[in-house]
Amino acid sequence: MAESFRSPAKVARRLKLLPQIARRVKNWPAFMYHYAFGFVPARPYIFRNGAALKIGRAPEHGPIIEIFVRRDYGTPPDDATIVDLGANIGGFSVYAATIARNARVYAYEPMPDFYRLMQENVRLNGQTDVIKCFNYAVAGTSADRELFTAGTNFFFPTLIAPEGAHCAGTRVHCTTLAAILDVNRLAQVDLLKMDIEGAEYEILYRTPPEYFARIKEIRMEYHNLDAAGQNVEGLKRFLTAQGYLVTHEQATTPTNGNLWARL
């Protein structure tokens, strides 16, 4: 039987993050209460770097922990062009815009509810001139796809269809990594951030090799899938073949973790 979201063990694990959260979140008592027990606050969270974020669902505390508290994607560089794939409610995009000087952020999120909240968070932080929001999934091709929103092995919506099960979903428009660079006329991407629930393989493996010369660094969450080459070892081999040096690797669970690579 699956452990309840509000089981004493899970609440206790969240409470262990209190010292780190207090260092990063200004209104940390409200954050800890809502995060520990899976509630949604009526007011935005305020961070010590000056950023603010409104959330719509309790699971959205997770990306906040990853981005602001654990800093799984590190500190974005100054004077950078940043592409955020799987932008969710705008957590990393807002973090980058408020941490890095002179950043330019292109944020892609397919889920309509997340996209609307991302736009609201961008306005809340006064970053509409810095962060450009796009309501697209990023995939291996630009054909419209089903985005699976429930009943999968992923915590957030995914393009990866489960086998032998009917899952709730919504139809979304898609684009590709190459198209993002071309349409936005990006001669160079200083940082590509990816958190796309298993679609990282089709995106990267189907991108023409010449585009990688324009992407200086990739920081991503990886997911170990069943198909051949769709795991962290396959990713490292692929990125090395494109000329990247893997600079950071950390497993979060047996099935996912973080990988950074730089040209």
BAFI-993081 format. One record per atom (N, C-alpha, C): residue in one letter; residue number from 1; x, y, z. Coordinates in pm, whole numbers, plus 32768, in hexadecimal, padded with zeros to 4 digits. Example, Ala and Ser with C-alpha at 12.3 -4.5 7.8 and 13.67 -1.06 7.14 Angstrom:
% residues 2
  r    k    xx    yy    zz
  a    1  8527  7DC7  830C
  a    1  84CE  7E3E  830C
  a    1  8528  7EB6  830C
  s    2  8505  7F1F  82C4
  s    2  8557  7F96  82CA
  s    2  850A  8003  8313
***
This chain:
% residues 263
  r    k    xx    yy    zz
  m    1  8054  7F89  8000
  m    1  8000  8000  8000
  m    1  8057  807C  8000
  a    2  8037  80DE  7FA8
  a    2  8086  8157  7F9C
  a    2  807C  81AC  801A
  e    3  80EB  81EA  803D
  e    3  80EE  823E  80B3
  e    3  80A0  82BE  8099
  s    4  804B  82E6  80F6
  s    4  7FFB  835F  80E8
  s    4  8054  83DA  80DD
  f    5  8026  843C  808E
  f    5  8071  84B9  807C
  f    5  8088  84FE  8102
  r    6  8026  84F1  815E
  r    6  8030  8532  81E1
  r    6  8052  84CE  824F
  s    7  808F  845F  822C
  s    7  80B8  83FE  8291
  s    7  8120  843E  82ED
  p    8  8126  8413  836B
  p    8  818B  844C  83C6
  p    8  8219  8443  8390
  a    9  823A  83D6  834B
  a    9  82C2  83C6  8317
  a    9  82E1  842F  82AC
  k   10  8280  8448  8253
  k   10  8297  84AB  81E9
  k   10  829D  8537  8221
  v   11  8245  8556  827F
  v   11  8249  85D9  82BF
  v   11  82CF  85EE  8305
  a   12  82FF  8587  8349
  a   12  8380  8591  838F
  a   12  83F2  85AA  832E
  r   13  83EF  8569  82B9
  r   13  8459  857F  8256
  r   13  8458  860F  8225
  r   14  83E2  8647  8213
  r   14  83DA  86D2  81E7
  r   14  840D  8732  8252
  l   15  83ED  8714  82CD
  l   15  8416  876C  833A
  l   15  84AE  8771  834A
  k   16  84F3  8709  831E
  k   16  8585  8708  8326
  k   16  85C4  8778  82D1
  l   17  857A  87AA  8270
  l   17  85AE  8813  8219
  l   17  859E  889E  8256
  l   18  8567  88A7  82CF
  l   18  854A  8929  830C
  l   18  85C2  8987  830C
  p   19  8639  895F  8337
  p   19  86A9  89BF  8339
  p   19  86C9  89F8  82AE
  q   20  86C7  89A1  8248
  q   20  86E4  89D0  81C0
  q   20  8676  8A2D  818E
  i   21  85FA  8A09  81A8
  i   21  858B  8A5B  817A
  i   21  858D  8AE4  81BD
  a   22  85AA  8AE9  823F
  a   22  85AF  8B68  8286
  a   22  861A  8BC4  824D
  r   23  8685  8B8B  8217
  r   23  86EF  8BDE  81DB
  r   23  86C5  8C18  8155
  r   24  8668  8BD6  810F
  r   24  8644  8C01  8087
  r   24  85BD  8C47  807E
  v   25  8562  8C29  80DA
  v   25  84D8  8C5B  80CF
  v   25  84BE  8CBE  813F
  k   26  8494  8D36  8119
  k   26  847E  8D9F  817D
  k   26  8408  8D7D  81D8
  n   27  8396  8D55  819C
  n   27  8322  8D2E  81ED
  n   27  8322  8C96  8202
  w   28  8393  8C67  823A
  w   28  83A8  8BD7  8248
  w   28  8345  8B90  82A4
  p   29  830D  8BD0  830E
  p   29  82AA  8B86  835C
  p   29  8230  8B5C  8309
  a   30  8201  8BB8  82B2
  a   30  8190  8B96  825B
  a   30  81B8  8B29  81F9
  f   31  8231  8B33  81C3
  f   31  825F  8ACE  8164
  f   31  8265  8A45  81A7
  m   32  82A2  8A3E  821D
  m   32  82B1  89BD  825F
  m   32  822A  897F  8280
  y   33  81CD  89CE  82AE
  y   33  8149  8999  82D0
  y   33  8105  895E  8255
  h   34  8102  89AA  81E8
  h   34  80BC  897B  8170
  h   34  8107  8909  812C
  y   35  818C  8911  812A
  y   35  81DD  88A7  80EC
  y   35  81D2  8825  813B
  a   36  81DD  882D  81BE
  a   36  81DD  87B4  8212
  a   36  815A  8769  8208
  f   37  80EB  87B2  8202
  f   37  8069  8770  8208
  f   37  801D  876E  8183
  g   38  805E  87A0  8119
  g   38  8023  8796  8094
  g   38  7FB0  87F5  807B
  f   39  7FBB  8870  80AD
  f   39  7F54  88D4  8099
  f   39  7F86  893E  8037
  v   40  7F28  898E  8004
  v   40  7F48  89F9  7FA6
  v   40  7F30  8A7F  7FEA
  p   41  7F93  8AD6  7FEF
  p   41  7F81  8B57  8032
  p   41  7F30  8BB8  7FDE
  a   42  7EEF  8C14  801E
  a   42  7EA2  8C7B  7FD7
  a   42  7EFD  8CE8  7FA1
  r   43  7F72  8CFA  7FDE
  r   43  7FCD  8D65  7FB7
  r   43  804D  8D2A  7F7C
  p   44  8094  8D79  7F2D
  p   44  8112  8D47  7EF3
  p   44  817D  8D31  7F5D
  y   45  81DB  8CD8  7F3D
  y   45  8252  8CC9  7F8D
  y   45  82B5  8D36  7F65
  i   46  82F9  8D6E  7FC7
  i   46  835D  8DD6  7FAF
  i   46  83E5  8D9E  7FD3
  f   47  8445  8DAA  7F77
  f   47  84CA  8D71  7F8A
  f   47  852D  8DDF  7FAF
  r   48  8598  8DB6  7FED
  r   48  85F8  8E18  801F
  r   48  8646  8E5B  7FAF
  n   49  8643  8E24  7F37
  n   49  8682  8E67  7EC6
  n   49  8626  8ECE  7E85
  g   50  85AD  8EE0  7EBC
  g   50  8550  8F43  7E86
  g   50  84E5  8F09  7E2C
  a   51  84F0  8E8B  7E06
  a   51  848A  8E4D  7DB1
  a   51  840D  8E2D  7E01
  a   52  839E  8E1D  7DB9
  a   52  831E  8DF5  7DF4
  a   52  82DD  8D90  7D98
  l   53  829A  8D2C  7DD1
  l   53  8257  8CC6  7D81
  l   53  81D1  8CA2  7DBE
  k   54  816D  8C9D  7D69
  k   54  80EA  8C6A  7D8F
  k   54  80DF  8BDC  7D5A
  i   55  80A9  8B80  7DA9
  i   55  8096  8AF7  7D7B
  i   55  8002  8AD8  7D73
  g   56  7FE0  8A73  7D23
  g   56  7F55  8A4D  7D11
  g   56  7F32  89C5  7D4A
  r   57  7F9A  8970  7D60
  r   57  7F86  88E9  7D94
  r   57  7FF6  88C9  7DF6
  a   58  7FD9  8874  7E56
  a   58  803E  8850  7EBA
  a   58  80BD  8814  7E7B
  p   59  80B4  87BD  7E12
  p   59  812F  8785  7DDA
  p   59  8191  87ED  7DA3
  e   60  8162  8868  7D8C
  e   60  81BB  88CF  7D56
  e   60  8222  88FE  7DBD
  h   61  8213  88D2  7E3B
  h   61  827F  88EA  7E9A
  h   61  82FE  88A1  7E6E
  g   62  82EE  882E  7E2B
  g   62  8361  87DE  7E02
  g   62  83C4  8829  7DAC
  p   63  8398  8866  7D3C
  p   63  83F7  88B3  7CEC
  p   63  8434  8929  7D37
  i   64  83E9  8964  7D93
  i   64  8422  89D2  7DE2
  i   64  8497  899E  7E36
  i   65  8485  8929  7E74
  i   65  84F1  88ED  7EC1
  i   65  856A  88D3  7E66
  e   66  8552  889C  7DF0
  e   66  85C0  887D  7D93
  e   66  860B  88FA  7D69
  i   67  85C1  8965  7D4A
  i   67  85FD  89DB  7D0C
  i   67  8636  8A3C  7D74
  f   68  85E6  8A5F  7DD7
  f   68  860E  8AC7  7E36
  f   68  8658  8A91  7EB0
  v   69  8636  8A17  7EDB
  v   69  866F  89E3  7F58
  v   69  86E8  8989  7F3B
  r   70  86D5  891D  7EF0
  r   70  8746  88C4  7ED1
  r   70  879F  88FC  7E63
  r   71  8767  8953  7E10
  r   71  87AF  898F  7DA0
  r   71  87E6  8924  7D41
  d   72  878A  88CB  7D19
  d   72  87B0  885E  7CC0
  d   72  87E3  888F  7C39
  y   73  87BB  8908  7C11
  y   73  87E7  893D  7B90
  y   73  8852  89A9  7BA2
  g   74  8886  89B7  7C1B
  g   74  88F2  8A15  7C33
  g   74  88C8  8AA5  7C28
  t   75  892B  8AFC  7C1C
  t   75  8914  8B8B  7C0D
  t   75  891F  8BB0  7B7A
  p   76  88BA  8BED  7B41
  p   76  88C1  8C13  7AB3
  p   76  892C  8C7E  7A9D
  p   77  8970  8C7C  7A2C
  p   77  89D9  8CDF  7A12
  p   77  89A0  8D68  79EF
  d   78  89EF  8DD0  7A08
  d   78  89CA  8E57  79DE
  d   78  89D3  8E65  7947
  d   79  898B  8EC9  7913
  d   79  8991  8EEB  7884
  d   79  8975  8E71  782B
  a   80  8916  8E1F  7856
  a   80  8900  8D9E  7814
  a   80  887B  8D99  77CB
  t   81  887C  8D4F  775D
  t   81  8801  8D24  771B
  t   81  87E1  8C99  7751
  i   82  876B  8C8C  778D
  i   82  8743  8C11  77D2
  i   82  86C4  8BDB  7793
  v   83  86C1  8B59  7778
  v   83  8649  8B16  7747
  v   83  861C  8AB4  77B3
  d   84  859F  8AC3  77DD
  d   84  8567  8A73  784A
  d   84  84FC  8A17  7810
  l   85  851C  8996  7806
  l   85  84BF  8933  77D2
  l   85  847F  88E9  7847
  g   86  83FA  88E8  784A
  g   86  83B3  88B2  78BD
  g   86  83B0  891B  792B
  a   87  8380  8992  7907
  a   87  8389  8A06  7962
  a   87  8326  89FE  79D5
  n   88  82C1  89A7  79CB
  n   88  8260  8997  7A37
  n   88  821F  8A1D  7A56
  i   89  8220  8A4A  7AD2
  i   89  81E1  8ACA  7AF7
  i   89  8243  8B3D  7AF1
  g   90  82B6  8B26  7AB5
  g   90  8318  8B91  7AA1
  g   90  8383  8B9A  7B0C
  g   91  8391  8B34  7B60
  g   91  83EF  8B3A  7BCE
  g   91  847E  8B57  7BA3
  f   92  84B4  8B06  7B46
  f   92  853E  8B1C  7B1F
  f   92  854E  8B9D  7ACF
  s   93  84EE  8BBA  7A7A
  s   93  84F7  8C35  7A2A
  s   93  84FA  8CB0  7A83
  v   94  84A4  8CB4  7AE7
  v   94  84A2  8D24  7B45
  v   94  8523  8D27  7B96
  y   95  854F  8CB3  7BC3
  y   95  85CD  8CAB  7C0E
  y   95  8640  8CE2  7BBB
  a   96  8649  8CB8  7B3E
  a   96  86B5  8CE6  7AE8
  a   96  86AE  8D7C  7AD1
  a   97  8635  8DAF  7ABA
  a   97  8624  8E3D  7A9D
  a   97  8645  8E95  7B16
  t   98  8632  8E60  7B8E
  t   98  864B  8EAF  7C06
  t   98  86D7  8E9A  7C40
  i   99  871C  8E30  7C15
  i   99  87A4  8E14  7C45
  i   99  880D  8E49  7BE3
  a  100  87F9  8E2F  7B63
  a  100  885D  8E51  7AFE
  a  100  8847  8EDE  7AC8
  r  101  88B3  8F27  7AB5
  r  101  88A9  8FAD  7A79
  r  101  889A  8FA0  79E2
  n  102  8841  8FF1  79AB
  n  102  8831  8FFB  7919
  n  102  8810  8F75  78D8
  a  103  87BD  8F26  791B
  a  103  8794  8EA5  78E1
  a  103  8725  8EBA  787B
  r  104  871D  8E5D  781D
  r  104  86B0  8E56  77BB
  r  104  867E  8DC7  77BF
  v  105  85FF  8DB4  77E3
  v  105  85CB  8D2D  77FD
  v  105  8558  8D0E  779D
  y  106  855F  8C97  7761
  y  106  84F6  8C63  7709
  y  106  84BD  8BE7  774E
  a  107  8440  8BF3  777E
  a  107  8406  8B8C  77D5
  a  107  8396  8B41  778C
  y  108  83A1  8ABC  7787
  y  108  8341  8A68  773F
  y  108  82FA  8A0B  77A0
  e  109  8275  8A12  77A1
  e  109  8223  89BF  77F8
  e  109  81A2  8999  77B0
  p  110  8185  8916  779F
  p  110  810E  88EC  7754
  p  110  808C  88EB  77A2
  m  111  8091  88D1  7823
  m  111  8017  88C0  7873
  m  111  7FD1  8945  7881
  p  112  7F55  8953  7850
  p  112  7F13  89D6  7852
  p  112  7F0B  8A17  78DB
  d  113  7EE9  89CC  7943
  d  113  7EDE  8A06  79C8
  d  113  7F66  8A37  79FB
  f  114  7FCE  89E8  79E3
  f  114  8054  8A12  7A0D
  f  114  807F  8A8E  79BF
  y  115  8061  8A8E  793E
  y  115  8089  8AFE  78E9
  y  115  8049  8B81  7918
  r  116  7FC8  8B7D  7937
  r  116  7F85  8BF6  7967
  r  116  7FC1  8C26  79EA
  l  117  7FE1  8BC8  7A44
  l  117  801B  8BF0  7AC3
  l  117  80AA  8C23  7AAF
  m  118  80F2  8BEB  7A4E
  m  118  8177  8C1F  7A2E
  m  118  816D  8CB0  7A00
  q  119  810F  8CCE  79A9
  q  119  80FD  8D57  797D
  q  119  80DF  8DB3  79F3
  e  120  808B  8D84  7A4F
  e  120  806A  8DD4  7AC4
  e  120  80E7  8DEB  7B1B
  n  121  8139  8D85  7B2B
  n  121  81B2  8D94  7B7B
  n  121  8217  8DF0  7B37
  v  122  821F  8DEC  7AB5
  v  122  8278  8E48  7A6D
  v  122  824C  8ED8  7A84
  r  123  81C9  8EF2  7A7B
  r  123  8197  8F79  7A95
  r  123  81AD  8FA1  7B27
  l  124  8195  8F43  7B82
  l  124  81A6  8F5D  7C11
  l  124  8234  8F8D  7C30
  n  125  8295  8F59  7BE8
  n  125  8321  8F7D  7BFF
  n  125  8352  8FEE  7BA4
  g  126  82F9  9026  7B55
  g  126  8320  9094  7AFD
  g  126  8386  906D  7A94
  q  127  837A  8FF2  7A5E
  q  127  83DF  8FBD  7A04
  q  127  83AA  8FA3  7977
  t  128  8341  8FEA  7950
  t  128  8306  8FD1  78CC
  t  128  8364  8FF6  785A
  d  129  83C2  9051  7872
  d  129  8423  9075  780A
  d  129  8498  9013  7804
  v  130  84A7  8FC2  786B
  v  130  8519  8F67  7873
  v  130  84F2  8ED8  784E
  i  131  847B  8EAD  7879
  i  131  844E  8E23  7865
  i  131  83E1  8E20  77FA
  k  132  83FA  8DD6  7790
  k  132  8396  8DC1  7727
  k  132  8359  8D37  773C
  c  133  82D5  8D30  7744
  c  133  828F  8CB3  7764
  c  133  8250  8C77  76E7
  f  134  825B  8BF4  76D8
  f  134  8226  8BAD  7664
  f  134  81D7  8B34  7695
  n  135  815C  8B26  7665
  n  135  8104  8AB8  768D
  n  135  8115  8A42  762D
  y  136  818C  8A06  7632
  y  136  81AE  8995  75DA
  y  136  81F2  8927  762B
  a  137  81D8  88AB  7605
  a  137  822E  883D  762E
  a  137  82A6  883B  75CF
  v  138  8317  8811  7601
  v  138  838D  87FF  75AC
  v  138  83A1  8769  759B
  a  139  83B0  873D  751F
  a  139  83B2  86AE  7500
  a  139  8414  8693  748F
  g  140  8411  8619  745D
  g  140  8468  85F5  73ED
  g  140  8437  8629  7368
  t  141  83B4  8644  735D
  t  141  8379  867D  72E4
  t  141  8316  86EA  730D
  s  142  82E5  8734  72AC
  s  142  828A  87A2  72C8
  s  142  81F7  877A  72BB
  a  143  81DA  86FA  72A7
  a  143  814E  86CD  729E
  a  143  8109  86D8  7325
  d  144  8088  86FB  7323
  d  144  803B  8700  739F
  d  144  803E  8677  73E2
  r  145  803E  8677  7468
  r  145  8049  85FC  74B5
  r  145  7FE7  85FC  7529
  e  146  7FD5  8586  7563
  e  146  7F8A  8579  75DF
  e  146  7FEB  858B  7654
  l  147  7FC9  85E6  76AD
  l  147  8015  85F9  7728
  l  147  7FCA  85B0  7796
  f  148  8008  854B  77CF
  f  148  7FC6  84F8  7833
  f  148  7FD2  8539  78BC
  t  149  7F61  854F  78FB
  t  149  7F5D  85A0  7975
  t  149  7F44  8550  79F4
  a  150  7F1D  84D3  79E8
  a  150  7F02  847F  7A5D
  a  150  7F0E  83ED  7A36
  g  151  7F2C  8397  7A98
  g  151  7F31  8308  7A80
  g  151  7FB2  82D6  7A44
  t  152  801E  8327  7A49
  t  152  809F  82FD  7A14
  t  152  8100  82E5  7A87
  n  153  817B  82C0  7A64
  n  153  81E3  82AF  7AC9
  n  153  822E  8330  7AE7
  f  154  8202  839E  7AAA
  f  154  8244  841E  7ABD
  f  154  81F1  8476  7B1B
  f  155  8237  84CA  7B66
  f  155  81F4  851D  7BC9
  f  155  81AA  8592  7B89
  f  156  81DC  85BF  7B15
  f  156  81A1  8630  7ACD
  f  156  817A  8602  7A41
  p  157  812D  8652  79F7
  p  157  8101  862B  7971
  p  157  8175  8603  7917
  t  158  815C  85A0  78C1
  t  158  81C6  8568  786E
  t  158  8193  8547  77E3
  l  159  81ED  8548  7782
  l  159  81CE  851C  76FB
  l  159  81E0  8485  76EB
  i  160  8219  8444  774F
  i  160  8237  83B5  7747
  i  160  81B9  8365  7766
  a  161  8187  8320  7702
  a  161  810B  82D3  7712
  a  161  8126  8253  775F
  p  162  80D9  8237  77C7
  p  162  80E9  81B8  780F
  p  162  80B5  8144  77BD
  e  163  80EA  80CE  77D4
  e  163  80BE  8059  778A
  e  163  8047  8018  77CE
  g  164  7FE2  7FF6  777D
  g  164  7F72  7FA8  77AD
  g  164  7F19  7FEB  7813
  a  165  7F13  806F  7813
  a  165  7EBE  80B4  7874
  a  165  7E83  8130  7834
  h  166  7E09  814F  785B
  h  166  7DCA  81CA  782C
  h  166  7DE6  8237  7891
  c  167  7E1F  82A5  7861
  c  167  7E44  8312  78BB
  c  167  7E01  8393  788F
  a  168  7DDF  83E5  78EF
  a  168  7DA7  8468  78D0
  a  168  7E10  84BD  7889
  g  169  7DE1  850F  782C
  g  169  7E40  8563  77E3
  g  169  7DFD  85D8  77A0
  t  170  7E4F  862A  7761
  t  170  7E1D  869D  7717
  t  170  7E73  86AF  769B
  r  171  7E36  86DD  762F
  r  171  7E7F  86EF  75B1
  r  171  7ECF  8771  75B7
  v  172  7F4F  876B  7590
  v  172  7FA3  87E2  7598
  v  172  7FF0  87F5  7515
  h  173  8015  8872  74FC
  h  173  806C  8892  748B
  h  173  80FC  8875  74B3
  c  174  814B  884A  7452
  c  174  81D7  8829  746C
  c  174  8234  8879  7413
  t  175  82AC  8887  7441
  t  175  8318  88BE  73F1
  t  175  8394  886B  740D
  t  176  8401  888C  73CA
  t  176  847E  8843  73DD
  t  176  84EA  88A2  740E
  l  177  8556  8869  7441
  l  177  85C5  88BB  7470
  l  177  8601  890B  73FD
  a  178  8610  88CD  738A
  a  178  8647  8915  7316
  a  178  85EC  8989  72EF
  a  179  8569  8973  72F1
  a  179  850C  89DE  72CD
  a  179  8512  8A51  7330
  i  180  8523  8A32  73AF
  i  180  852F  8A9C  7414
  i  180  85A5  8AF7  73F4
  l  181  8616  8ABC  73D3
  l  181  868B  8B0D  73B3
  l  181  8675  8B5E  7334
  d  182  8635  8B21  72D0
  d  182  8621  8B65  7251
  d  182  85B7  8BD3  7259
  v  183  8543  8BB3  7292
  v  183  84D5  8C13  7297
  v  183  84FB  8C8D  72EB
  n  184  8542  8C76  7358
  n  184  856A  8CE5  73AF
  n  184  85F0  8D23  7386
  r  185  862A  8CF1  731A
  r  185  86A8  8D24  72E4
  r  185  8715  8D26  734E
  l  186  8725  8CB5  738F
  l  186  8787  8CA9  73FA
  l  186  8809  8C71  73C1
  a  187  8868  8CC8  73AA
  a  187  88EA  8C9D  7379
  a  187  8935  8C4E  73E3
  q  188  8919  8C6D  7463
  q  188  8959  8C25  74D0
  q  188  88F9  8C1C  7546
  v  189  88F2  8BA6  7582
  v  189  88AB  8B90  7600
  v  189  8916  8B74  7669
  d  190  891A  8BC9  76CE
  d  190  8980  8BB8  7735
  d  190  895A  8B49  7797
  l  191  88D6  8B37  77AE
  l  191  88AA  8ACF  7809
  l  191  8825  8A96  77D9
  l  192  8823  8A15  77C4
  l  192  87A8  89CC  77A5
  l  192  8783  897C  7821
  k  193  8711  899F  785F
  k  193  86DF  8956  78D3
  k  193  866E  88FB  78A4
  m  194  8671  887C  78CF
  m  194  860E  881B  78A2
  m  194  85D6  87CE  791A
  d  195  8552  87CE  7924
  d  195  850C  877B  7988
  d  195  848A  8750  7947
  i  196  8490  86E7  78F5
  i  196  8422  86CA  789A
  i  196  83F2  863A  78A3
  e  197  83FF  85FE  7916
  e  197  83BC  8581  7936
  e  197  83CC  8515  78CC
  g  198  8448  84F9  78A8
  g  198  8465  8489  784E
  g  198  8471  84AC  77BC
  a  199  8444  8522  7792
  a  199  844D  8548  7705
  a  199  84D8  857B  76E1
  e  200  8534  8580  7741
  e  200  85BB  85B2  7725
  e  200  8601  8561  76B9
  y  201  85E1  84E0  76B0
  y  201  8628  848B  7650
  y  201  85FE  84AA  75C1
  e  202  857D  84B2  75A7
  e  202  8553  84D0  751E
  e  202  857C  855C  74F6
  i  203  857A  85BB  7553
  i  203  85A2  8644  7532
  i  203  8635  8648  750B
  l  204  868B  8613  755F
  l  204  871B  861C  7545
  l  204  8745  85C2  74D2
  y  205  8714  8546  74D0
  y  205  8742  84E6  746C
  y  205  8714  850B  73DF
  r  206  86A8  8556  73D4
  r  206  8676  857C  734F
  r  206  869F  860A  7325
  t  207  86EC  864E  7377
  t  207  871D  86D2  7352
  t  207  8795  86C3  72F5
  p  208  8795  8706  7281
  p  208  8809  86FC  7227
  p  208  888A  8725  726D
  p  209  88F7  86DC  7254
  p  209  8973  86F3  72A0
  p  209  89A6  8783  729C
  e  210  8991  87C9  722D
  e  210  89C9  8850  7222
  e  210  898D  88B3  7286
  y  211  8917  8894  72BB
  y  211  88D9  88EF  731B
  y  211  891F  88ED  73A2
  f  212  895F  887F  73C3
  f  212  899E  8878  7446
  f  212  8A14  88D7  7453
  a  213  8A50  88FE  73E3
  a  213  8ABD  8960  73E8
  a  213  8A8B  89E8  7418
  r  214  8A07  89FD  7413
  r  214  89CC  8A7C  743E
  r  214  899C  8A77  74CF
  i  215  89A6  8A03  7510
  i  215  8976  89F3  759A
  i  215  89F0  89D9  75F2
  k  216  8A16  8A3B  7641
  k  216  8A94  8A34  768B
  k  216  8A8C  89DB  7707
  e  217  8A19  89D6  7747
  e  217  8A0D  8984  77BF
  e  217  897F  894E  77CC
  i  218  8975  88D3  77FB
  i  218  88F4  8892  7816
  i  218  88F3  8869  78A8
  r  219  8888  888E  78EF
  r  219  8871  885D  7977
  r  219  87E5  8821  7978
  m  220  87DC  87A4  799C
  m  220  875D  875E  7985
  m  220  8741  86F9  79F3
  e  221  86C0  86DA  7A00
  e  221  8696  8665  7A4C
  e  221  8688  85F2  79EB
  y  222  86C5  8580  7A0B
  y  222  86B7  850B  79B5
  y  222  865A  84A6  79F7
  h  223  8622  844F  79A4
  h  223  85CB  83E3  79D4
  h  223  85FB  8362  7992
  n  224  8619  82FD  79DF
  n  224  8642  827C  79A9
  n  224  85C6  8230  797A
  l  225  85BB  821D  78F6
  l  225  854A  81D7  78BB
  l  225  8575  814B  7891
  d  226  8516  80FE  785F
  d  226  8532  8072  783D
  d  226  8574  8060  77B4
  a  227  855C  80BC  7758
  a  227  858F  80AC  76CF
  a  227  8627  80B8  76CC
  a  228  8663  8078  766B
  a  228  86F4  807A  765D
  a  228  8726  8109  764A
  g  229  878E  812D  7693
  g  229  87CA  81B1  7686
  g  229  8781  8220  76D0
  q  230  870E  81FF  770A
  q  230  86BF  8265  774E
  q  230  86D6  825E  77E4
  n  231  8750  827C  7809
  n  231  8779  827F  7895
  n  231  87F0  82DD  78A0
  v  232  881F  82F3  791A
  v  232  8888  8356  792D
  v  232  8908  832F  78E5
  e  233  8926  82AD  78DC
  e  233  899F  8284  7896
  e  233  8993  82A1  7801
  g  234  891D  8289  77C8
  g  234  8906  82AA  773C
  g  234  8911  833F  7722
  l  235  88DC  838E  777D
  l  235  88E6  841F  776F
  l  235  8978  844D  7771
  k  236  89C5  8417  77CC
  k  236  8A51  8440  77D6
  k  236  8A9D  841B  7757
  r  237  8A84  83A5  7721
  r  237  8AC7  837F  76A4
  r  237  8A9F  83DC  7634
  f  238  8A1E  83FD  762C
  f  238  89EF  8454  75C1
  f  238  8A2B  84DF  75CD
  l  239  8A27  8519  7643
  l  239  8A5A  85A1  7655
  l  239  8AEF  85A8  763E
  t  240  8B37  8542  7669
  t  240  8BC7  853E  7650
  t  240  8BE3  853A  75BA
  a  241  8B92  84F0  7570
  a  241  8BA3  84E9  74DF
  a  241  8B89  856F  749B
  q  242  8B3A  85C6  74DB
  q  242  8B1F  864B  74A3
  q  242  8B89  86B0  74CD
  g  243  8BEB  8685  7519
  g  243  8C57  86DE  7542
  g  243  8C4A  8715  75CF
  y  244  8BE8  86E6  761C
  y  244  8BD3  8719  76A4
  y  244  8C2A  86CE  7709
  l  245  8C4B  8714  7774
  l  245  8C8B  86D8  77E8
  l  245  8C25  86D4  7858
  v  246  8C0B  865E  788E
  v  246  8BAE  8652  78FF
  v  246  8BF3  868A  797B
  t  247  8BB5  86F1  79B7
  t  247  8BF3  8735  7A29
  t  247  8BB0  8716  7AAE
  h  248  8B3A  86D9  7AA9
  h  248  8AF3  86BD  7B26
  h  248  8A8E  864E  7B0D
  e  249  8A89  85EF  7B67
  e  249  8A27  8583  7B61
  e  249  89FF  855E  7BEE
  q  250  897E  855C  7C09
  q  250  894E  8538  7C8E
  q  250  88C9  84F1  7C84
  a  251  88C2  8478  7CB7
  a  251  8845  842D  7CBA
  a  251  87F1  845D  7D2F
  t  252  8771  8479  7D13
  t  252  8713  849D  7D7D
  t  252  86CD  8421  7DB1
  t  253  86A4  83CA  7D54
  t  253  8669  8348  7D71
  t  253  86A7  82E5  7D10
  p  254  8688  8263  7D1A
  p  254  86BC  8204  7CB6
  p  254  868D  8221  7C28
  t  255  8621  826E  7C19
  t  255  85EA  8284  7B93
  t  255  85FF  8311  7B5C
  n  256  8631  836D  7BAB
  n  256  8644  83F4  7B76
  n  256  86B4  843C  7BC2
  g  257  86E3  84A8  7B86
  g  257  874D  84F6  7BC3
  g  257  876C  856F  7B6D
  n  258  87DF  85AD  7B87
  n  258  8806  8625  7B3F
  n  258  888A  8611  7AF8
  l  259  8894  864D  7A81
  l  259  890B  8641  7A2E
  l  259  8929  86C9  79F3
  w  260  89A6  86F5  79FD
  w  260  89D3  8771  79BE
  w  260  8A41  874D  795B
  a  261  8A42  8796  78EB
  a  261  8AAB  8781  7886
  a  261  8AC9  8806  7843
  r  262  8B49  881C  7823
  r  262  8B75  889B  77EB
  r  262  8BD1  8881  7773
  l  263  8BC2  88D5  770C
  l  263  8C1F  88CD  7699
  l  263  8CA9  88FD  76C3
***
